[in-house]
Amino acid sequence: MKRSTIIIASLFTIASIAVSCKSSSATTEGSGQRKGGDRPNLETIFAQLDTNKDGKISKSEAKGPLAERFSTIDTNEDGFITKEELKNAPKPERKRERRN
């Protein structure tokens, strides 16, 4: 469980980098793009990865940690990740720093 959480956190990080590379400035709310330091939403992730625009991400469209953990996220094992499956994937846990 902990490992999958780290993988999902990495996915969001990669998606964030991809979005920031596409746009050098934050856009208005509701556009699906990053604003400030927020994580990209599902719409943004799908806009970046769903290259054939069929509303789902195939294994060939998946990149990085999403590709590595594809079978874990594809819970119905149909060969595609839907927005619902990605939304229900384990959320990353924040690391707490030790205070001395």
N, C-alpha and C positions, 0 to 999 in steps of 0.2 A: 504494500500500500504506500509506504513512504517513498519507494523508488518511483512509482507511477506519479505521485504528487510532484516530485522533482522534474519528471519528464514533462508534465503538463505545464509547470511553471516555465520551463525552458521554451515550450511552444509559444506561450504568450510573450516571452521575451523576444523570440525570433520574429513573431508577427509584429511586435512593436517596432523593431528595428526596420523591418520591411516597410511599414507604414511611414516611419520618419524619413526613410530614404526617398520615398515617393513625393513627400511634401515637406518642404523646409519650414513651414509654419503651421500652427494649429488652425483648424477650420471651425466653423460655427457648430453649436450643439445640434444633434439630430442628423448630422451628415454621415455618421458612421466612422468618421476619422477620429484620430486621437486629439484630445485637447489637454494640454498640460502634461502631467505624468500619468494619466489614466491608462489602464490596459485597453487594448483594442476590443471592441465588442464582436459578437458573432458575425454581424454583417460585414465588418471590416476584414475579419479573417477569411470569410468565404469570398469576398471580393478579390482578395489577394490569391487564394489558392484554387478556387473553383474556376479553372481556366476555360472550360467549355460551357460554363454558366447553366448547368443542369440542376443546380440547387443542392448538390451533394459533392463530397470530395472523394474521388477514387484513389486507390493506392498509388497510381502513377502521378496524380496531382499533389499528393501529400509530400511535404518536405520536412527535413530535420526530425525533431522529436516526435512530431505527429506521424511521420512515416515509420519511425522505429516502434512506436506503440500502437500502430494502426489496428491490429487485431484486438487489443484490449479496449480501445474506444469504440470499435465497430461491434457493438454488443449483439446485434441481430445477425451478424456474420454474413451480410449480403454483399460484401465487397465495397461498401461505400460508407462514409461517415456523414451523417445528416446533422443539421443544426441542433436537433434534439439530443442526439448522441453526444455531441461535443458539449452542449450545455450541461448534460448530466455527468460528464467526466469528472473525476475527483478534482476538487479545487486545491491549488497549491497552499501549503501551510507557510506562514511567515516564520522565518528563523528569528528566534529571540537571542539578542546579544546578552552575554553574561556581564553582569555588573559586579565590579570588585569592590 
